Amino acid sequence: MYNPKVHSSPPDNQDTLIMNQNDISTSRRTYLIATGTATAGMVPLAGCLGGDASGTLATQVTDQPADIGDFESLFVTIVGMWLGPEDAEAGDEDEDTEPAGREYYEYDEPQEADLVQLQDGATQLVDDRELDVTEYQFLQLDIDDIDGTLEDGSDATVEMPGEAPLTFNEPFEIREDTRTVFTADFAPVQRGQAGSYVLTPVPQGITIEYEDEE
């Protein structure tokens, strides 16, 4: 088991919503707009503020094939996320300092996803929250733990890409009375010796959909 916590504990004053891990994207009218390319001081926020116009951000995860076929199970624990407004810094895998301008949202409960079960278009909801209407340039997942077992029953070494969180560089909007569904796609990629992998974003698998809220 590898514990790849890459940043100091985020502020604890964020309002969060409890998520249903098994929720799958709804069949309501959607508008698929893009797939993108993928690669943290933090600005703590508390959900939707005041009486401003607001919408909903639903974050879900999925897994492209890559080397997932080597695994019997690959559990990833996600404890929060960073959102990047305009001019925010995403950081990079070799950076030791906190990039400026990001907004951090800690989940009420850690969300565990088995990537082996999230293939062939399957997704898992990890967060659903109300936010002020705005635009973001990227989304990053704060992964606290990775536990992989290979098909032969042996333990796998699965690590993060350096010091940076998983970063999905795809612009998206929070629209009034609209549910924005951001699907973050990532997968294990084998490196060097057998049994060693890096968890990597899959740019072409990122999708963003806008659904009318009921």
Summary of the structure (lengths in Angstrom):
residues: 214
radius of gyration: 16.6
end to end distance: 41.8
largest distance: 55.2
contacts: 709
relative contact order: 0.30
helix: 4%
strand: 51%
